[in-house]
Amino acid sequence: MAFVIMLIITVFLDKQTIKKMYLLIGAVFILSIIVFIEFYFSDGNQYTTLRTVLVAIRYSATPIIISLIIFALVKRARWYVVLPAFALAIINIVSIFTGIVFSIDADGNLKRGVLGYLPYIGVGVYSALLVYILIKQSNKQITEIIPIIFLAFSLLTGLVFPLIIGKEYSKIFCTTIAIALFVYYVFLILQLTKKDALTGLLNRQAYYAFIDYNYRDITAIISIDMNGLKRINDTEGHLAGDEAITTVATTIFKEAKLKQAVFRIGGDEFMIVCKKTSEEELLKLIENIRNSMSQTKYSVSIGYNYSTVIDKSINQMVKESDEMMYADKAAYYARTGEKR
């Protein structure tokens, strides 16, 4: 109920995402009821048929829920990501009659069949895929990595503990799934509040928070400004301009390492804040960005400032970095003859 209330008051989530979240919450709620009924009738053997059906549903629901999380909340996920989950569900249904995945013996004990570990493998693959996608889409900052780690831990315990502890853990399995879903919701909110909507880079608000928290470890600032955006907007339209900005952002982000945070400060202005980065690493990063940009039809002007002086302010580093970038931009327009 608390989860639903939070979704209602989250005004900056689009309606489609909220509807999908409602679907996931409903699925977890139904799964919890099924698990409760299954274990309620687990003593004795008079409800063998009912328990067999409920186990099939429980084994099928978990990979379906995780696949729906991927489909509903992960960008660029395709609908067919849920197909393997439904294939596993069919196998579990077949097992009701054949026992190839599980069966319940005369004493009411759950037994694994020849494919007894298949439900765990399916959940494991989906869980690993979800965590991989989240890490891939994150900006690799600690505030994003920690929720992903917690989510991975929740999914891992739900996968491993039933094999170690047995049915006693299965009774709280739905709670684990619900916690995992809630953690992902928190992660999603963090993404929305910290990320630039167009490029997926960290936004200006995140930039100020980052330098305030990490100022002692910052050794370099890189200022990057796209060349010729106004011309693209005027001649090709703003959609083309957005595509240009997105391409530049993606190119920059691919070259940055874990300790180098990339921000879109505004418009066509980007900044890379480097923590504990040597001057050699800094120059190599700039070289890689220039080389990668040369493979596109766009260009950027770059300036930087490197300093290990503790009492040198971040504002001063940014000022000197910007001055170098503006000089590089002036040289570009002088060289190409293009109007600014």
N, C-alpha and C positions, 0 to 999 in steps of 0.2 A: 504493500500500500504506500509506504514511504517513497519507494522508487517511482511509482505512478505520479505521486504528488510532485516530485522533483521534475519529472518530465513536463508536467502541466505548466510549471512556473519557469521552465527553461525557454525563454522567448526567442533566443537566437539559434535554436535548432529548427531546421525546416520541417514542415508538416509531414513530408514523406518519411524522413528519418524517424520522427516521433512515432508514426504509425508502425513502422517496422520494429521499433523498440517495444511498443505495446504487444506486438505479436510474440516477440521473444519472451517478455515477462509472462504472458499467458501460457506459453509453451513450458516454461520452467515451473509455473504454478501447477499446471496439469500433471507434469512429470512427478512433482512432489506428492500429489494425491495418489498417483498410481503406485509409487514406491511405498507410501504409507499402507495402502490396501494390501499390496503384495506381502509385506512383512507382518501385517496384522493376521493374515491367513497362513503364515509360514510354519506354524506349529501343527504337526499332524499331516495326514495325507488325504484328507477328505476333500480338499479343494485343489487337487493336482492340476486339473484342466485350466481352472481360472488362473492359478499361479503361473502356469506355462505361458499363457497369453500375456499376462502382465510382465513377465520377464522379457518376452520378445519385444514388447513395447518399450520397456526401460532400456534394453540394449540398443534399440533403434533410435530412441529419442535423443540420446546424448550427441552422437555425430551429426544428427539433423540440426540440433540447436546450434552447435558450433559452426556448422556450415552456413546456417542462417545469419549468425553473427558476422561471418566473413562477407556474405552477400549483402547484408543490410548496411554495414557500417564501414566497410573498407572500400576506399576509392578504387575504381576501375575493376572491381570484382565482377565476374560474369555470372549469369544465372546458372550455368551448367556446373558451377562449383558444388552445387547441392546434389548432383546426380549420383556420385559415389555413395553418399549418405543414404539415398533412397535405395540404391542397389544393396547396401548392407541391410537395410530394413527388410527387403524382400527375402534375403537369405535367412534372417532371423524368423520371419513368418514361416518359411519352409521348415525351419528347425522345430516348429511346434509339432509337426507331423513326422519328421525324420530323425530329430535329435542330432543333426550334424554340428550344431553350435552348442546346444545345451539340452538337458533333459532333467526331469525330476523323478527320482527313483521311488520305489514303493514306500520308503520311510520318509518321504518328503524332502530329501536332500537334493540340492542342485548339483548336477554333474556336467562337466564340460565334454563336448563331443570332439570330433577330429578337427573342427574349426573353432574350438573353444576360445582361442585367444584373438579371433578375428575382431570382435567388438572393441577390444582394447587397442588393437593395431589401428583400427579405423579412427578411434578417438585420438590416438597418439599422432597420427599423420595430420589430421585436421588441426590439432592443437599446435603442432610444430609449424604448420603453414600459417596459422593466424599470428603466432609470435614473430615469425620471419617477416611477414608482410608489415607488421607494426614497426619493427625495427627498421625495415627498409624505408618506410614512409616517414619515420621520425627524423628530427634534426639532431639526434644523438646527444641531446643534453640530459643532464642528470634528472631533471624534473620530468622528463618523458621516459627515460629508461627505467626508473624505479617502478612506476605503475606497470610497465611491461613485464618486469621481473616478478612482481607480485602476481600478475595475471598468469604468467608461466608457472609459478609455484602452485597456484590454486589448481590449474589444470593438471599439473604433474601429480599432485597428491590425489586428485580424483581418479587418475589413471593407475597409479602404483599401489596406493593403500588398499584398495579392494583385493589385490592379489596377495598382500602381506597380512592384512588384518581380517579380511573376509567380510561376511555380511554385516558385521557390526559397523564397519565404516560405511557400507552402502546405505545405511539408514540416514546418514548425514550428507550423502553425496549431493543431493539437490541443493543443500545449503552451500556447498562448495561451488557448484555451478552458478548459483545466484550471486555469490560473492565475486566470482570471476566476471560475471556480466556487469555487476556494479562497478568493479574496478575499471572495466573497459569504458563504461559510461564516464567515469571521472577522467580517464585518459582522453576521451573524445572532447570533453569540455576544455581540458587543458590545451588540446590542439586548436580548438576554435578561438580561444582567447589569446593565444600566443602566436598564431600563424597568420601570415598574409593570405587572404582569400584567393588571390589570383595565382600566386607563384608557389604557395606552400612553404615559403621561407619564413623564418621568424620575423615578427613585425617590429615596429618602432617601440611599442610598449615593452616587448620582450628584450629589446636592445638595452633600454635604460635599466631594466631589472638585472640584466646580465652583467653589465659593467659595474653596477653598484655592488653586486655580490662578489664578483671575481676580480676587482680592480687590482689587488695585490699580485695576481698571477698573470696579468695581461702584459705581454712583451711587444706586441705589434698590432697596428691598425692598418687595414687596407681599405682605401676608398675607391669605389668603382662607379662609373657613370656611363650610361649607354650613349653612343654617338648617333645622331641623326634620327632620334625618335620623332621629333616634330615633323620632319619631312615625311616619315612613314605615315603618321597620323593624317597629315594634310593631303597626301597623294593617294594613299591606299585605304584610309579609314582607321577608326580606332580599334576594330577587331584585329586588323593586321598589327597595330601597335601593341595590343595585348599579347598577341602571339610572339612578337619580338621580345617583349619583356620576359615572357615565360621561358623562351628559349635561352636567353641570357642567364636567367636565374638558375635554370636546370644545369647549364654548362658550368657555372661557377660552383654550384653545390656539389657536383660530381667530383670536383678536384679537391674540395676541402676535406681535411682529416677530422678525426674525432675531437681534437682540442682546438679546432678552428670553426667558430660559429658564424653562420652566414645570415645576414639580415637584409630585408628590403626596407630601407629607411623611408622611401616615398617616391612615387613616380618611377623614374628610371635610375634611381640612386640606390646603390647597394653598399654594404659594409661587411668586412670580415674582421672579427675580433679574435686575435690569436692568443691562446693561453700557453705559457711555457714553451714557446716556439722559438727556435734558434734563428739567427739571421739567414743561415744557409737554407733552412726549411722554408722560411718566408720567401726568399728569392725563387726557390724552386716552385713554390705554389703559384707565384705570379707568372713564372715562365709557362707552367702547365695551363694556366687559365688563358694566356695569350695564344698558346698553341691550339687549345681546344676551340677558342673563339674563331680562329682562322679557318676552322672547318665549317663554320656557319656563314651566313650572308650578312651577319651583323658584326659590329665592332664596339669596343669599349675603351674608355680612358681609365688608367689606373694610377693611383698614387699610394704611397705607404709611408709609415713611420715606424722605425724599430728603436726600442729603448729598453735598457735594463736599469735605468735610473729610477729608484724607488719613489723619489719625491716629484717626479714629473707627472703632471696630471693627465688624465685621459683626455680632457678637453684640449689640452695643448697638443697631444699626440694626434688627435683628430684634425685639429687646425693645420698642422704641418702636413699630414697625409692629404687633406683636401687641397692644399696649395700645390702639392706635386701633381695631383690628379688634374687640377685646372690647367696647369702648365702643359700636361700631356694632351689635354683636350684642345688647347689652343694650337699646339703643334699639329694635331690631326687635321683641324680645319684649314690651317695654313698649307698643309701638304696636299690636301684633296681639293681645296678651292670650294668646298661645299659651304653654303650659308648656314649659319647657326640658327 
